[in-house]
């Protein structure tokens, strides 16, 4: 994901993606607190699931 987003050889921390995911989750929960669309997959990353 980071390679596709930051293709200009910029040095980006893994925590950058975590920060963006956190913000997305917060925005989604404002729309519908009962829906969890983004799931953490330990050792792999994240998974998006439609309701």
N, CA, C and O atoms as CSV, one atom per row, in Angstrom:
chain,resi,resn,atom,element,x,y,z
A,1,UNK,N,N,0.833,-1.195,0.000
A,1,UNK,CA,C,0.000,0.000,0.000
A,1,UNK,C,C,0.872,1.251,0.000
A,1,UNK,O,O,0.626,2.193,-0.753
A,2,UNK,N,N,1.886,1.247,0.848
A,2,UNK,CA,C,2.749,2.430,0.923
A,2,UNK,C,C,3.493,2.654,-0.389
A,2,UNK,O,O,3.684,3.798,-0.800
A,3,UNK,N,N,3.912,1.590,-1.046
A,3,UNK,CA,C,4.618,1.733,-2.323
A,3,UNK,C,C,3.722,2.347,-3.392
A,3,UNK,O,O,4.189,3.113,-4.234
A,4,UNK,N,N,2.447,2.015,-3.357
A,4,UNK,CA,C,1.519,2.553,-4.359
A,4,UNK,C,C,1.166,4.005,-4.070
A,4,UNK,O,O,1.000,4.804,-4.992
A,5,UNK,N,N,1.052,4.342,-2.800
A,5,UNK,CA,C,0.673,5.710,-2.436
A,5,UNK,C,C,1.862,6.659,-2.565
A,5,UNK,O,O,1.735,7.762,-3.097
A,6,UNK,N,N,3.002,6.219,-2.079
A,6,UNK,CA,C,4.199,7.068,-2.066
A,6,UNK,C,C,5.209,6.539,-3.079
A,6,UNK,O,O,6.205,5.924,-2.698
A,7,UNK,N,N,4.964,6.769,-4.343
A,7,UNK,CA,C,5.827,6.240,-5.403
A,7,UNK,C,C,7.031,7.139,-5.692
A,7,UNK,O,O,7.825,6.832,-6.581
A,8,UNK,N,N,7.175,8.226,-4.966
A,8,UNK,CA,C,8.258,9.169,-5.243
A,8,UNK,C,C,9.498,8.940,-4.371
A,8,UNK,O,O,10.274,9.869,-4.142
A,9,UNK,N,N,9.685,7.717,-3.888
A,9,UNK,CA,C,10.856,7.328,-3.092
A,9,UNK,C,C,10.952,8.075,-1.766
A,9,UNK,O,O,12.033,8.178,-1.185
A,10,UNK,N,N,9.840,8.587,-1.295
A,10,UNK,CA,C,9.788,9.265,-0.006
A,10,UNK,C,C,9.931,8.224,1.107
A,10,UNK,O,O,9.442,7.103,0.968
A,11,UNK,N,N,10.585,8.578,2.190
A,11,UNK,CA,C,10.709,7.679,3.331
A,11,UNK,C,C,9.496,7.898,4.227
A,11,UNK,O,O,9.267,8.995,4.735
A,12,UNK,N,N,8.722,6.824,4.409
A,12,UNK,CA,C,7.475,6.906,5.161
A,12,UNK,C,C,7.460,5.793,6.196
A,12,UNK,O,O,7.820,4.653,5.901
A,13,UNK,N,N,7.046,6.126,7.395
A,13,UNK,CA,C,6.970,5.155,8.483
A,13,UNK,C,C,5.731,4.275,8.344
A,13,UNK,O,O,4.725,4.696,7.772
A,14,UNK,N,N,5.808,3.059,8.866
A,14,UNK,CA,C,4.641,2.173,8.903
A,14,UNK,C,C,3.515,2.803,9.711
A,14,UNK,O,O,2.341,2.539,9.453
A,15,UNK,N,N,3.858,3.614,10.665
A,15,UNK,CA,C,2.861,4.267,11.517
A,15,UNK,C,C,2.019,5.274,10.733
A,15,UNK,O,O,0.931,5.641,11.176
A,16,UNK,N,N,2.500,5.719,9.592
A,16,UNK,CA,C,1.740,6.651,8.762
A,16,UNK,C,C,0.437,6.009,8.309
A,16,UNK,O,O,-0.624,6.629,8.382
A,17,UNK,N,N,0.517,4.785,7.848
A,17,UNK,CA,C,-0.683,4.062,7.412
A,17,UNK,C,C,-1.614,3.847,8.600
A,17,UNK,O,O,-2.826,4.024,8.481
A,18,UNK,N,N,-1.053,3.466,9.745
A,18,UNK,CA,C,-1.867,3.268,10.948
A,18,UNK,C,C,-2.629,4.539,11.310
A,18,UNK,O,O,-3.798,4.486,11.693
A,19,UNK,N,N,-1.970,5.657,11.186
A,19,UNK,CA,C,-2.597,6.939,11.497
A,19,UNK,C,C,-3.756,7.232,10.544
A,19,UNK,O,O,-4.814,7.691,10.975
A,20,UNK,N,N,-3.563,6.971,9.268
A,20,UNK,CA,C,-4.631,7.193,8.289
A,20,UNK,C,C,-5.806,6.242,8.531
A,20,UNK,O,O,-6.964,6.644,8.418
A,21,UNK,N,N,-5.512,4.998,8.860
A,21,UNK,CA,C,-6.572,4.024,9.144
A,21,UNK,C,C,-7.376,4.464,10.362
A,21,UNK,O,O,-8.603,4.366,10.369
A,22,UNK,N,N,-6.689,4.946,11.383
A,22,UNK,CA,C,-7.372,5.422,12.585
A,22,UNK,C,C,-8.333,6.566,12.252
A,22,UNK,O,O,-9.463,6.600,12.740
A,23,UNK,N,N,-7.876,7.490,11.426
A,23,UNK,CA,C,-8.726,8.617,11.036
A,23,UNK,C,C,-9.919,8.154,10.202
A,23,UNK,O,O,-11.029,8.657,10.373
A,24,UNK,N,N,-9.695,7.203,9.307
A,24,UNK,CA,C,-10.801,6.659,8.512
A,24,UNK,C,C,-11.831,5.969,9.397
A,24,UNK,O,O,-13.035,6.153,9.219
A,25,UNK,N,N,-11.354,5.176,10.347
A,25,UNK,CA,C,-12.272,4.489,11.265
A,25,UNK,C,C,-13.107,5.490,12.054
A,25,UNK,O,O,-14.303,5.282,12.259
A,26,UNK,N,N,-12.488,6.562,12.492
A,26,UNK,CA,C,-13.196,7.588,13.260
A,26,UNK,C,C,-14.285,8.244,12.404
A,26,UNK,O,O,-15.399,8.464,12.878
A,27,UNK,N,N,-13.966,8.552,11.162
A,27,UNK,CA,C,-14.947,9.170,10.267
A,27,UNK,C,C,-16.100,8.220,9.960
A,27,UNK,O,O,-17.258,8.635,9.914
A,28,UNK,N,N,-15.782,6.954,9.750
A,28,UNK,CA,C,-16.827,5.960,9.472
A,28,UNK,C,C,-17.732,5.791,10.684
A,28,UNK,O,O,-18.949,5.680,10.541
A,29,UNK,N,N,-17.143,5.769,11.876
A,29,UNK,CA,C,-17.953,5.575,13.083
A,29,UNK,C,C,-18.873,6.763,13.352
A,29,UNK,O,O,-19.910,6.605,13.997
A,30,UNK,N,N,-18.511,7.942,12.871
A,30,UNK,CA,C,-19.410,9.098,13.003
A,30,UNK,C,C,-20.668,8.904,12.161
A,30,UNK,O,O,-21.748,9.363,12.532
A,31,UNK,N,N,-20.521,8.230,11.040
A,31,UNK,CA,C,-21.664,7.976,10.164
A,31,UNK,C,C,-22.542,6.849,10.696
A,31,UNK,O,O,-23.770,6.939,10.672
A,32,UNK,N,N,-21.897,5.786,11.178
A,32,UNK,CA,C,-22.633,4.637,11.710
A,32,UNK,C,C,-21.754,3.920,12.737
A,32,UNK,O,O,-20.883,3.136,12.361
A,33,UNK,N,N,-21.973,4.181,14.024
A,33,UNK,CA,C,-21.118,3.621,15.077
A,33,UNK,C,C,-21.138,2.091,15.162
A,33,UNK,O,O,-20.217,1.495,15.720
A,34,UNK,N,N,-22.161,1.461,14.625
A,34,UNK,CA,C,-22.272,0.002,14.724
A,34,UNK,C,C,-21.539,-0.736,13.607
A,34,UNK,O,O,-21.380,-1.955,13.672
A,35,UNK,N,N,-21.096,-0.016,12.597
A,35,UNK,CA,C,-20.449,-0.644,11.442
A,35,UNK,C,C,-18.933,-0.594,11.605
A,35,UNK,O,O,-18.359,0.454,11.901
A,36,UNK,N,N,-18.301,-1.738,11.406
A,36,UNK,CA,C,-16.841,-1.806,11.420
A,36,UNK,C,C,-16.395,-2.331,10.055
A,36,UNK,O,O,-16.476,-3.528,9.781
A,37,UNK,N,N,-15.929,-1.426,9.211
A,37,UNK,CA,C,-15.581,-1.788,7.843
A,37,UNK,C,C,-14.116,-2.165,7.675
A,37,UNK,O,O,-13.775,-2.947,6.786
A,38,UNK,N,N,-13.255,-1.622,8.513
A,38,UNK,CA,C,-11.821,-1.865,8.394
A,38,UNK,C,C,-11.374,-2.733,9.561
A,38,UNK,O,O,-11.522,-2.360,10.725
A,39,UNK,N,N,-10.827,-3.894,9.229
A,39,UNK,CA,C,-10.391,-4.847,10.249
A,39,UNK,C,C,-8.874,-4.987,10.212
A,39,UNK,O,O,-8.266,-5.008,9.142
A,40,UNK,N,N,-8.276,-5.082,11.386
A,40,UNK,CA,C,-6.837,-5.316,11.484
A,40,UNK,C,C,-6.572,-6.808,11.364
A,40,UNK,O,O,-7.224,-7.619,12.021
A,41,UNK,N,N,-5.621,-7.159,10.532
A,41,UNK,CA,C,-5.193,-8.545,10.377
A,41,UNK,C,C,-3.768,-8.623,10.913
A,41,UNK,O,O,-2.833,-8.114,10.294
A,42,UNK,N,N,-3.612,-9.261,12.060
A,42,UNK,CA,C,-2.320,-9.315,12.740
A,42,UNK,C,C,-1.228,-9.879,11.824
A,42,UNK,O,O,-1.384,-10.949,11.236
A,43,UNK,N,N,-0.144,-9.151,11.719
A,43,UNK,CA,C,0.995,-9.588,10.927
A,43,UNK,C,C,0.844,-9.381,9.428
A,43,UNK,O,O,1.772,-9.656,8.668
A,44,UNK,N,N,-0.322,-8.897,8.994
A,44,UNK,CA,C,-0.566,-8.723,7.563
A,44,UNK,C,C,-0.863,-7.268,7.235
A,44,UNK,O,O,-0.193,-6.663,6.397
A,45,UNK,N,N,-1.866,-6.710,7.894
A,45,UNK,CA,C,-2.255,-5.332,7.610
A,45,UNK,C,C,-3.717,-5.104,7.916
A,45,UNK,O,O,-4.170,-5.352,9.034
A,46,UNK,N,N,-4.451,-4.636,6.937
A,46,UNK,CA,C,-5.851,-4.290,7.123
A,46,UNK,C,C,-6.699,-4.930,6.044
A,46,UNK,O,O,-6.230,-5.242,4.949
A,47,UNK,N,N,-7.968,-5.115,6.392
A,47,UNK,CA,C,-8.918,-5.694,5.449
A,47,UNK,C,C,-10.182,-4.849,5.473
A,47,UNK,O,O,-10.699,-4.522,6.542
A,48,UNK,N,N,-10.677,-4.499,4.295
A,48,UNK,CA,C,-11.914,-3.737,4.165
A,48,UNK,C,C,-13.040,-4.704,3.834
A,48,UNK,O,O,-12.935,-5.503,2.903
A,49,UNK,N,N,-14.119,-4.623,4.606
A,49,UNK,CA,C,-15.288,-5.467,4.356
A,49,UNK,C,C,-16.524,-4.595,4.246
A,49,UNK,O,O,-16.751,-3.715,5.076
A,50,UNK,N,N,-17.309,-4.839,3.236
A,50,UNK,CA,C,-18.568,-4.114,3.101
A,50,UNK,C,C,-19.607,-4.757,4.011
A,50,UNK,O,O,-19.564,-5.964,4.249
A,51,UNK,N,N,-20.535,-3.960,4.517
A,51,UNK,CA,C,-21.546,-4.517,5.442
A,51,UNK,C,C,-22.542,-5.432,4.748
A,51,UNK,O,O,-23.442,-5.968,5.395
